[in-house]
Amino acid sequence: MKRLLLNATAAVLLSSTAQAATWNMSAEQPDANYLTVNVRQFAEDVKAATAGQLEFKVQSNSVLLKRPEVKRGVQQGIVPIGEVLMSALGNEDAMFEIDSVPFLASSFDASEKLWKAAREQIAARLDKQGLVLVYGSPWPPQGIYTKKPVAAIGDFKGARFRAYSASTSRMVTLMGAVPTTIQTAEVPQAFSTGVIDMMITSPATGVDTQAWDYVKHYYDAQAFIPQAIVIANKRSLMALPEAQRQAVMAAGAKAEARGWAQARELTAKLTQTLAAKGITVQPVPAAIAAELNKVGATMAEEWIKKAGPDGAKVLDAFNKK
């Protein structure tokens, strides 16, 4: 009898050990960035909910995979789960850059409404590619950083302007500047060596890269609010016990809500940090704002043509009161 009990106990322990798993998780931003803080809290929530049977080992600052590599890396199982800027996938499907149409949804309230309208479509597209949308989290609104002050749209003509996606490249082109793709970690060096003169990005990236070391002006354009999304390999996720799968998705729902709250709370503080470090923070000059609105209108027309009926459905849902 004692031997049978010992054997039964050993079998339970072996079964428990067999189900335990550690996944490497790719996070895009440095540790101090609130998006990475959110990712780490998500990982802690999963670990707690599964009693340590599933653990995500978060690797921040894109050390595992660079932004252009994340989606394919998760698809191929190089890492089972990772974070990526959604609009970086815009070249393959217009729905992935709905968040980056300038001035379509500039406020957090409008952007969250747009995200909820588009989320099902985005999740369905990822699902067809063997991926699961775990959660989305917003960046702060995007502004313009420059070395020299600007007063008219002509001041952008010919400037080497950092872009980070197809949609930002298009925006920069319509502004008359020359888009140059530079990864976040390379921004300070790109400015110091003259590779770029300007950029559009968030106050969070400005703080992360210590923008006060290489620019003097920040124009709070609030052009759009990009989404960072966390995606998982569908096959890997489905191979987990059901309770663990549910724990991952429940933690993702919490992370999504937390991300929106953090972005709302921290945007003003991050912008104040730029000012405190010596950057002149100001609204976009009226003459430039009028031209940027025209750029936004052009890009909205282009987007709806690319997105087709699915895009029209999302915009209809977004425009309903």
Summary of the structure (lengths in Angstrom):
residues: 321
radius of gyration: 21.7
end to end distance: 69.2
largest distance: 88.0
contacts: 1086
relative contact order: 0.17
helix: 56%
strand: 17%
